[in-house]
Amino acid sequence: MCQRKKNKVNKYKIINDPIYGFIRLNDPLLFDLLEHPLVQRLREIRQLGMSYLVYPGATHSRLAHALGAMHLMQQVILILREKGVDIPHSTGTAACAAILLHDIGHGPFSHALEHLIGGPVSHEFWTRAMMEQLNALSGGALTEAIAIFEGSHPLPFLHQLVSSQLDVDRLDYLNRDSFFTGVSEGIVGWDRIIQMMQVYKGALVVEEKGIYSVEKFLLARRLMYWQVYQHKTVLSAEFLMRKIVERARELLLGGTEIEGADALLMLLKQNEAINPKESPEILSAYAETDDHDFLAAVKKWSRSSDPVLLTLCRQLLNRKLNRVVLSAEKPNPERINQIHQKICAAYGISPQDARYFLTTGSIVNHALRIDREPIYILGKDLSVKEITEASQNPHLKALSGMVEKQYLCAPKEFL
């Protein structure tokens, strides 16, 4: 009897996306990466953290964003090739792989718990470690992608497309986050911007016909920060999540047993930066942890014998959030002390524990950093100018300034 031949896996796929329509996986490497558990994990991590408490539709995942950014990278590469830029097929695939993987290091609820779960390191640290792991598993197939991600590739404009002030990452998340929150101010003309991209003397520039679209992009970024990413209610929820993690860690390190997934509890005990090669168990635990692990733990901790952890978790689960007051000046120390005393008296807790219900600090909004990889405009005469010099918009320079606001977050009855 003849054996049936095994069907070959079709590694060229299309994915239907609500923003762009069809997204194509046009190389077997990209298909294999997407299929890997480290990438599939991003399905279970929300792109916008706790923003869904304000915007109910904002439940889209990091995976959707990664695919969208990859699609934009494909489009830019096609356009640059049409304009005569030499980008070999393998290099184009590597650039797409770099952007597909650029967020795999995000932990539960994205930026909300960054530097807390798994030690005081950024998501870029975890991304780099996971990319190295994938590279080893693939026999070095991601070496060029890692070089693009890190900025050590001989074609520096590819790194600019992955990470700069006008990259495909930002172009996707502004449009995607705008779509799912319903905040129309975030919509930018991504197609116009990438059509106007060019490479001049090895660097990424925008042809002057696209300057108005870039101006709109910068304004949209400023508005999305105030209306979505730094919305006062979103900030309150994220502060509360951080306090929950801090209290859980304090209990664990103090010898108190609390419930939760083993991987999450291992990460909560981690206070120092790690070397992934020396601590593969920590990297493995991080790769296992997502939003569901944290929310499941919060539900368990809402029945904790510790009154502080119990109260914080119930606040989050029932959306009983503290109030955030923003101002240009730092809160008066005397006022902070009065609020602190009220919390102690109302909750019957010590001054040390009262700090979990009062948060102060500052938030910063940068729409444009001309001191960090400026956005350059290419004139018809081949002159290159930084965008604030090339633009006739008198308000654009204001967007390059840092806006800083002080915040005070506490139960509203004590403010």
N, C-alpha and C positions, 0 to 999 in steps of 0.2 A: 504493500500500500504506500502510495506516495505521501510524503509529509506536505502539509499545506505550508506555503511560504508565508513567513511573517510579514505583515504589512508594515512598510516603513512609515514612521511618524512624520506627518506633514508639519514642518517647522516654519512654514510661511503662513502667518495668520493675519486676520483683520479683527479689530476690536471696535465695537461701536461706542463712541464717546459722546456725551451730551453737549460738549463744547465744540469739538472739531468734526464730528461725524466719524468716519472710518480712520482708525489708527492702524498702521501696518507694521507687523513684525517681519522685516525684510531680510533677516539674516538668522541662521541657525543659532548663533551665539546669543542673540537677544532672546530668542525663544527659550533656550536652556536657562538663561538667567531668570527670566520671568517665572519659569516653572520651579525654581529653587525655593525651598522653605524660607530662607532668609529674606527673599523678596516678597513671597506670598504673605509673610507675616505683616507686611505693611497694610494689608486689607483690614487688619484689626487695630489700626492706629489712626485715630481721627486727625485729619489735617489741621483743624482749627481748635484742638483742645476742648475747652469747655464752652466755646462760643455758641454751641447748640442750645445752651440755657437762655440765650437771648434771641438767636436766630434758629428756629426749630429745624430748618432745612440744612443747617451746616453740619451734616454728619458724614460728609465725604471723606475718603481715606487718603492716606499718604500714597497708596499704590496708584490711585486714579491720577494724582498729581504727577507722580513719576512717569507714568505713561504719557500724559499730556506734554510734559517737558521733553520727553524723548521724541514725540511727534514734531514738536517745534524745531528740535535739533535737526531732524531729518529734512525739514523744509528749508532751514537756513543753509545746510550743506548743499542741497540741490541748487539753491539760488547762487551761492558763492561759486560753485562749479560753472554755472552758466556765465558768470562774470569773469571766468578765466582763472580762478584760484585753484591751484593744484592740490586736491585732497584725495589721496588714494582711497580705494574702496575699503581696505582694512582699517585705515585711519578714521574714515567716516563711521564705520561700525564701532570702533573704539570710543569715539566721541559720544555716540548714542548709548553705548554701554555705561560710560562714565556718568551721564545724566540720569540714566535709568536707575543707577545705584547710588546717586548722590545723597539720598535720604534714608538709606537702609539702617543707618545708625540711630534713628530716632527711637526714643523710648516711649512708654505709655503717655498718651495725651501730648505728644510732640514737645513743644517748647515749655509747656506749663511745668513739667517736672524735670527739666534739663538741669544737670549739675547736682541733682539730688539722688536719683535712683541709679545706683551703680558707681557712686563716687563723684567727686567734683571735677568731672570732665565733660566736654561738649559732645554733641551728637556727631560732629565731624571726627572726633577721636574713634568712636565706635564704628562709624562708616569706614574709616581707613582700615581698622582691624578686620572688619567683615569682608572688605574687598580683598585683603591679603589672603584671607581664608578661602574665598572663592577662587582666587588666582591659583592658589596651590592645588585646589581640587580640579581645576581645569587645565593643569599642566602649563601654566604661564600665559593662558589666552587673554588675561586681563592686564598684562604688564603695560601695554600702551595706554589703556583706559586709565590706569592708576596714575601714569605720568601726566595725562591730561587733567585729571582731577586735582593733582597736587600742584600743577603749574610748571612742571619740569619738562614738558614736551617741546620739541624744537619748533612747533607751530603754536606760539603763545596765544593766538586768537581763539584757539579751541578751548583753552582754559577760561578765557573771557566769556565764552558762550555758556560755560558751566557755572562760573562764579564771578560776577562783576556787578556793576551798578545797572547794567542793561543786559541781563542774561536771559536765557530761555526759562530758567527757574522762575524768575520774577514775572516774566510775561505770562506764564501759565497760571501761577497762583493768584495773581491779581484778577484775571478773568474768571478762573474757576471759583475762587472765594466769593467774587461778586455774584456769580450765577447762583450759587447755593445759599447765600445769605439774602439775596434780593436787593443788595445795596448797589444800585446802578452806578454810583460814582467810581467804582473800581473797574469798569469796563474800559479797556484800552484797545487801540487798533494794532493788535499784534501782527496781523498780516501785512499791514502797511510798513510797520517798523522792520520786519525781517526782509521785506522786499527792498528796503533801502539800505540794508547792511552791506558793508564792503570791507575788504582787507587792504590796508594801505601801509606799506613798509612793515609788514608783519603784524600789525595791530588791527583790532576791530574798530571800525569807524561807521558812522551813519552818513549817508549822502544828504546834502543840505535840503533836498526835497522832503526828507522825512523829519525835519526838525520840529514841526508842529505836533506830530504824533508823539515824539519823545517828550515834548513839553507836557502833553496831556498825560503821558505815562507817569511822569514825575508828580504831577498834581494828584493823579489817582492814587498813587502810593501814599502820599501824605494824608489824603482823606480816608483811605481804608484803614490806616493806623488808628486814627481817632475814632472812626465809626465802628470798626470791627475788632482789630487786633488789640487795641487799648481801650475798648469800651469799658466804662466803669464797672458794669455788672460782670463782664468777663474777667476783669482784673480781680474783683472780689472773689469769684469762684476759684481762680487760680491761686490766689493767696491762701485761700482756705485749704486747697489741695496740698499746698506746700507745708502748711502747718500740720496737716494730718500726717504727712510723711515724716516730718521732724519729730512729732510726738511718738509715732510708732518706732522710729529709730531709737529715740531716747529710752523707751521701755525695753526694747530688745537688748540694747547695749547695757542696760541696767540689770539684766537678768530676768526680766518679766517675759513670760511666754505669751505670744499672741498668735492668732490663727492667720493662715494665709498660704498661698502656694509656696513650695520650698524655694523655687527660683527667686521669687519676689523677696522673701525674707532674707535670703542670702545677699541680695543686692542692697537691701536696706541696711545691713550691717557693714557695708563697704563704705569706709570713710576716706580712703586714700586713693589716689590715681593708681591704676594698675598697668602692668606690662602684660598684654594679652598672651604673649608667648610663655610667660611665667605663670599666668593665672588663666589657663584655658577654661577652667570650671566657671569662672566669673563671666567670661565671654559667652559661654554656653547658656548660662542662666539669663544673661541679658537678652540673648537671641530667642529665648523661650517666653519672654515677658511682654505683654501687650496691655491694651486698655482693659480688657475683660478681667485680667488678673487683679488689676488695681481696684476696679469697681467691686469685684467679688470680695476682696479683702475689706473694702470700706463697709460693705453690708455686714460682714462678720464683726468688724470692729464697732459697729453701731450698737452691739450688745456687749461691749467690753466692760469689764469690771472697773476699768480706769475711767473716772468721770470726765476727764478732759478729752480723751480720745473718743469716748462715746458721744459727747456733745458735738464735737467737731464733725464727726461722721454723719450724725443725724441732721446737722445743718446742711451739709452738702446734699444728702439724699432727698431732703424735703425742700431744697432750694430756699432755705432760710438764710440768705446771704447777708454778710455785713455791708454796711454802707461805705462807699469810697468818696472822700472829699478831696478834690483837686484844687491846688492853688499855686500861685507863683512863688510864695514864700514858704519856708519850712514851718511846720506846725509849732505853736508856742509850747515850750517844754512844760510850763505850768498846766496848760490844758491837757497835755498828754498824761501828766501825773494824776490829774483829777479823774480822767477817764479810767486810768489804771486802777485807781482806788475804788471806783464804782463797780468795775468788773469783779474785783476781789470780793466786795461786799455782796453783790448780787448772786454770784456763783459759789460763794463760800470756798474760795480757793486761795492759795498762797500767791504772793506777788510774783514768784518765779513762774508759776503756772499761768498767771494772768497774761503773760506775754504771748500766749497762743491765740488770744482773742483781740490783739491790738497790733497793727502793722503800720509802719511808716517807711518812707523811702521816696524815690524819685523815678519817673519814667521819662524816656528820651525818644523823640521822634526825629529821625533823619530821613528826609526824602532824597537828598543828594549830598554826597560827600566828595567835594572837588579835590580833597586832599588824598583820596583813595581811588586810584584808577579812574580818572575823570572820563566822562562821556565826550568823545571827540566827534566833531562835525567836519565832513570833507566837502570843501567848496568845489565849484566847477573849475576853478583855477588851480585845483589840487592843494590849496591852502588848508591847513588843519587848525581848528580852533576848539578850545574847550567850550562846552555848550552854553555856559553863561556869558561867554564873550561873543559867541556866534548869534545868540538869540536877540531879538528886538523886544522880547517880553520883559518889561521892567520888574515884574514880580518873580521872575525865575531865580534871581539871586537870593531872594528871601527863602526859597525852598532849600537853598544850600546851607542855610543856618540851622543850628541845632535848637529845637524847642524842648525845653525841660520843664516838667511840672512835678511838684511835690504832692505826695498823697498821704492821707490818713485814713486807715481802714479799721473800723470797729463796729460793734453792734449799734444799730441806729438809735436805740433808746438811750445810749450814753453820749451821743454826739450833740 
